Amino acid sequence: MTKTMKQVQLHQFGSPDELKIVESIIPQPKAGEVIIKVEAIGVNYSDTLRRRNLYFQPTPLPYVLGSEAVGKIVSVGEGVTEPYAIGTTVLAILPFGGGYAEYVCAIAQYCVPLPPNMDAKTATAIFVQGSTAQLMISQVAKDLAGKTVLINAAAGGVGSLLVQLAKLNGAKVIAASSSDEKLNVAKANGADATVNYSTTNWNEKVKEANNGKGVDVAFEMVGGDVYNETIKSLAQGGHLIIYGCASGVQGNIHPEYFVDENMSQSGFNLAFYITTKPQVWQEALGAVIGLIAQGKLKIETPKIFALQDAAEAHRQIEARQTTGKVVLTTNH
């Protein structure tokens, strides 16, 4: 095995140009760790927040972004046993970053062996996007059978899975996004109706798509005016589930509106489940892997960039030019 690798490092916060490709030493595994030769790296919106120092957790510098990577185990540390054998393809979950690299060091217990027929690039969507979508439905929304659900950013990595999982759970799905192209993606994933939220007063179109009534549950991660309109799209007693604020703009609906309409609002944070309810999270992850293996859940063909083009991947995510999962690949 060679001694050096390419790695994308962040030395100061700012624009995508701060992501620099450098030559680095391949780490050696300590007890309980494995070294993985990376094939594909997941890029998430949270990576762009870390790069700008806007993430809810502190980001120490220098830092290597990337919370998920897929590849083969090439070296194991003391005490590492089956199923984490050399040659096994795994999804490595990296809570402290490190993914934007040709080789990563991961805690063995945070690696998930993958079915042999699962494509590495597809598998990068399982951890953050898959876990988030499945947990929000199973633990926060709970029973969706017979309910009408509004899903914002419905062509995104999480949104595209929410559309499919809500349908599998018996819901009527209204998908909302910012362009007709993205709405076509949501339609292909099984959405019953679509609404473009770049138009004004689009909550009225949501109600038109639901026989004049508001929706029972809404999944929201955009913020600003989209958040405001989403609340107006809810039926009395409706439930709003928030898992982000991509626009960075705060909504301004008065709290009394929730009181008057008897509505509830819940927040979702994947890190909370991983750190405080690991068994629940692992069950959700297993459920997603099973649905993909059975062909019941499809991952849209990821948008792929070379590792050295990580900055361009960030630019396109922030410009809303991507749908589904964004992936970096290494060239071995």
Phi, psi and omega in degrees: 000137178296163184263342181238163182212166172268141183212143177262120183245151176245115182256340173209152184286150178154216185287171176303336180297344179285350178277112185245133176277128182226163174268131184223161179280134176291126183290160174257141183285137172269180179304132178082003183248162174228153172253132185241131172276113193279138172254319184215145183233130177280137175250128183239159179301327179299333177297321180291327177292317177299317182300327181265004182061040179246006181286152185289342175254148180295147179243108180285143179252147352291158186220146174249115181290170174111110182256002180207138178212149179238135178179188182261140175291127180245347180202145180231149178271176180300137176085357180277125182235183177307145008269017186264057183273156175302133181098349180282133175275127184226157165265117180264127178261124190239083185296341180250021179078191179110358188286332184281071185200161178284334175225142177230150173259128183224150172289127185306319182292347178261015177251143181242113176300139184253150174302144185298335182266007182271126180293136183300318183293321177297320185296337180294342180276353187286315189294286185291304185292312182295312180298316181299310182297313183294317180292322179297323180283313186283327186254335184253304179286321182064234189288114179256358184303125178079001181264160175258131187237134173257129180238113177276161184050046192289349177257001180284181182300312177284314184303318181295328177281323177300318179304310183292316182292323178297319177296317179298334179267010172088019181266157166270129187247126170251117183261136179236139178203183189261357180209157179296325179300315180291325178293328176295325176297315180297320179298318179295335178275000174111005180300139180282330180208158181227150180220135178270115183272013171271357177267164181276152177049041185288349177299332179292325178289328175298315181292323176301322180286351181236040176057038176082003183250157175285169181271159181280321184222143175225137176254123188227137177213018184263312182089184178059222181297328179296320176299313181300313182292327179297316179298321179290345179276347184282147173283167172302136182078009182290164185236121178258127180244120184250130178229022177166179177210073189300328181285341184075006183253131181282140174285169183221039174282133181292138179305331180299334179299321178294323179294310183301320184263004178056042183264161175233154180228131179236147173255152177230132178226114182301320182302327179299316181290321181296319185273330185248339179226059186301325181292320178297316179297314181298323177295320179295317179298316178297322179296319179295314179301318179297317180295322178293315181298327180277354181080012181272343181229124182251142175259123179301145178309119185294156171273124192249136175231151172289153181309317183290351179256026180303323181298319179293323176300317178296318180300314184290325176297314183289337178269007180057038180262008183240154170232154179065207185275142174252132188228140169259141177238153178257156179248102179255000000 
